[in-house]
Amino acid sequence: MKKYFNITFLIIITFTACKKIINVDLNNAPSQVVIEGIVTNSSTAQVNITKSVTFSSSNTFPAVTGATVTITDNLNNKFILTEKTPGNYSNSSLTGVPGRTYSLSVTAGGINYTATSTMPQQVNLDTLLLDQIPFGNKYITIVQPQYTDPKGFGNYYSFIETINNTVNPKIFVWDDRFNDGGISTRPLIQSDSTIKTGDTVKVEMRCIDKNIYTYFTSLADLQQNATTPANPTSNISGGCLGYFSAHTSQRKKVLIP
């Protein structure tokens, strides 16, 4: 889970020419609902609902129980998500279809939260390449997902790297501005990479919509550059934190020789 702080507005607004710096009290701001929902073409639809914590708190997020959660597609198919564990709602009958638009509705604490997301067409993850590159005074091993971007701008991608069952917290998202219609082998680079001989590295490739790309690009920028923590703008209306994403998902793994 990403850590969400008690801030009700962005400190740094990205993707605009204007940046506004605001001083906030990180420890006294009210707790907010955090919704993280996904629909994929390969796994159970899930929505996790918690409450945000203060900046000085540990990564323990109170679960929001008893919520009403539904997802409807643009063909008017309606799916009710049931609470399997506190704050975790799912429906194993909902498998996403590329090209369809999904609408989320969550009612919790008497407030209704809504969002929509369109699942892009799947772009195949062809293989995982390995390389060693110089970084500072050492060489690091990197993984390069290889895929062929379809012609036409407007494709957005997210990659999640797992090393020996430990998820790399670094956010990898990009679009096709520089390789439209071509083969991409953009590497997953982390300066303090721990990848070594004998490790198993898994990579999940997600084809995401533009709103989710904007969300995670903003989050990655804050992760790397911001001196004061903040939250990116949610694509969920109603005054909560988090996101709702309908995306394709593919996974491959490689053993480091």
JOKALIN-V309013 format. One record per residue. PHI is phi in radians with two decimals (999 if undefined). OMEGA is omega in whole degrees, 0 to 359 (* if undefined). D_LAST is the distance of its C-alpha to the last C-alpha in Angstrom with 1 decimal. Layout:
PHI:OMEGA:D_LAST
PHI:OMEGA:D_LAST
This chain:
999:173:30.8
-1.26:178:31.6
-1.50:179:34.3
-1.92:182:37.6
-1.74:182:40.3
-1.41:178:44.1
-2.26:186:44.9
-1.68:177:47.0
-2.64:179:46.5
-1.36:173:43.9
-1.45:178:44.2
-2.13:179:42.4
-1.68:181:43.1
-1.62:180:40.4
1.15:173:40.9
-2.36:181:44.4
-1.36:186:46.1
-1.73:174:47.7
-2.18:182:46.0
-2.09:180:48.0
-1.72:183:47.4
-2.25:175:48.9
-1.46:181:49.2
-2.30:174:48.6
-1.65:188:48.9
-1.22:187:45.5
-1.72:183:46.8
-1.96:179:50.1
-1.19:183:49.1
-1.19:177:49.6
-1.18:179:46.8
-2.18:174:45.8
-1.25:177:44.4
-2.08:180:40.7
-2.03:175:39.7
-2.20:185:36.2
-2.13:178:36.4
-2.41:168:34.1
-2.16:179:34.7
-2.21:177:31.9
-1.60:186:31.8
-2.45:182:29.3
-2.68:182:30.3
-1.13:175:33.4
-1.17:184:35.5
-2.41:173:35.5
-2.35:177:37.6
-1.86:182:37.3
-2.19:180:40.4
-2.38:173:40.7
-2.01:178:42.7
-1.24:180:41.6
-2.20:179:41.9
-1.22:184:43.0
-1.03:183:40.8
-1.47:182:41.2
-1.39:175:40.4
-1.34:180:37.3
-1.38:175:35.0
-2.03:188:37.3
-1.91:179:38.8
-1.06:180:42.0
-1.30:173:41.7
-1.75:183:44.4
-1.78:175:45.7
1.27:179:48.3
-1.36:172:47.5
-1.78:186:48.3
-2.22:176:45.3
-2.37:174:45.6
-2.25:181:43.7
-2.17:177:45.6
-1.70:185:44.4
-1.33:172:46.5
-1.77:179:47.8
1.19:170:49.4
-1.40:184:47.1
-1.98:182:47.2
-2.19:176:44.8
-1.67:178:45.6
-1.69:182:42.7
-1.77:183:43.5
-1.46:182:42.5
-1.47:173:40.0
-2.36:185:39.5
-0.91:177:41.3
1.46:182:40.7
-1.98:185:38.2
-2.03:183:39.7
-2.66:175:38.3
-2.58:184:39.3
-1.27:180:37.1
-1.44:182:39.5
-1.65:172:38.6
-1.95:185:35.9
-1.19:178:35.9
-2.10:178:36.8
-0.94:181:35.7
1.70:180:38.9
-1.53:177:40.7
-1.82:183:41.9
-2.03:181:41.8
-2.02:180:44.2
-1.78:173:43.7
-2.31:178:46.7
-2.21:173:46.5
-2.01:182:49.6
-2.51:180:49.3
1.07:179:52.0
1.39:180:54.4
-2.01:179:52.4
-1.78:179:50.9
-2.05:183:47.7
-2.35:178:46.7
-2.80:173:44.0
-2.30:177:42.9
-2.68:179:39.6
-1.82:181:39.0
-1.37:179:35.8
-1.20:170:34.6
-1.18:183:33.6
-1.34:171:30.0
-1.85:188:27.7
-1.24:170:24.8
-1.46:188:21.2
-1.35:183:19.8
-2.87:174:16.0
-2.01:178:13.3
-1.72:178:12.0
-2.05:177:9.5
-2.72:171:11.0
-2.09:182:11.8
-2.26:176:15.6
-1.28:176:18.2
-2.49:186:19.9
1.21:181:22.8
-1.81:181:22.1
-2.55:173:18.3
-1.85:177:15.2
-2.14:177:13.6
-1.53:180:10.6
-2.24:176:12.4
-1.90:181:12.4
-2.12:173:15.1
-1.15:178:17.1
-2.01:178:18.8
-2.66:178:22.3
-1.89:179:25.7
-1.25:178:28.4
-1.23:180:31.8
-1.14:181:34.7
1.86:182:37.0
-1.18:176:36.4
1.99:175:36.0
-1.83:186:32.6
-2.29:188:30.9
-2.33:173:27.4
-2.32:180:25.7
-2.22:178:22.0
-2.08:183:21.0
-1.82:178:17.5
-2.15:181:16.6
-1.96:181:14.0
0.89:177:14.1
1.24:174:17.6
-1.90:183:18.8
-1.28:175:20.2
-1.21:183:19.8
-1.25:181:23.5
-1.17:181:23.3
-1.62:178:25.2
-2.01:176:23.9
-2.40:174:26.8
-2.77:179:28.0
-2.02:185:30.4
-1.94:182:30.8
-1.08:187:33.2
-1.87:179:31.1
-2.50:181:29.4
-1.05:177:32.0
1.28:182:31.6
-2.21:177:28.5
-1.40:180:24.7
-1.90:173:23.0
-2.32:180:19.6
-1.13:186:20.6
-1.42:172:17.8
-1.63:187:17.7
-1.85:171:18.3
-2.38:188:19.1
-1.07:180:20.2
-1.76:181:19.4
-0.97:179:15.9
-1.85:183:14.3
-1.10:181:10.8
-2.52:180:8.4
-0.99:180:5.3
1.65:179:6.1
-1.29:170:8.2
-1.89:181:9.6
-1.97:176:11.3
-1.90:178:14.4
-2.27:172:16.7
-1.82:177:20.4
-1.83:178:22.4
-2.03:169:26.1
-1.65:189:28.9
-2.03:177:31.6
-1.51:188:35.2
-1.10:181:36.6
-1.08:179:38.0
-1.26:174:34.8
-1.03:179:33.1
-1.07:180:35.9
-1.03:185:35.6
-1.32:173:31.9
-1.13:177:32.2
-1.10:179:35.0
-1.13:179:33.2
-1.13:179:30.2
-1.10:178:32.7
-1.18:179:34.4
-1.08:186:31.2
-1.61:193:30.4
-2.09:188:33.9
-1.34:176:36.7
-1.50:177:38.3
-2.03:183:40.2
-1.18:179:38.6
-2.68:181:39.8
-2.06:176:39.2
-1.23:181:38.7
-1.15:180:41.4
-1.32:172:40.9
-1.58:178:41.5
-1.79:179:43.4
-1.50:178:47.2
2.03:175:49.3
1.61:178:48.2
-2.06:174:44.9
-1.82:176:41.4
1.84:186:38.2
-2.75:172:37.5
-2.28:187:37.7
-2.25:168:35.1
-1.84:186:35.1
-2.54:172:31.8
-1.44:182:29.5
-2.51:174:26.1
-2.37:181:23.0
-2.32:171:19.6
-2.44:179:16.1
-2.36:181:12.8
-2.52:176:9.1
-1.65:182:6.2
-1.36:183:3.9
-1.33:*:0.0
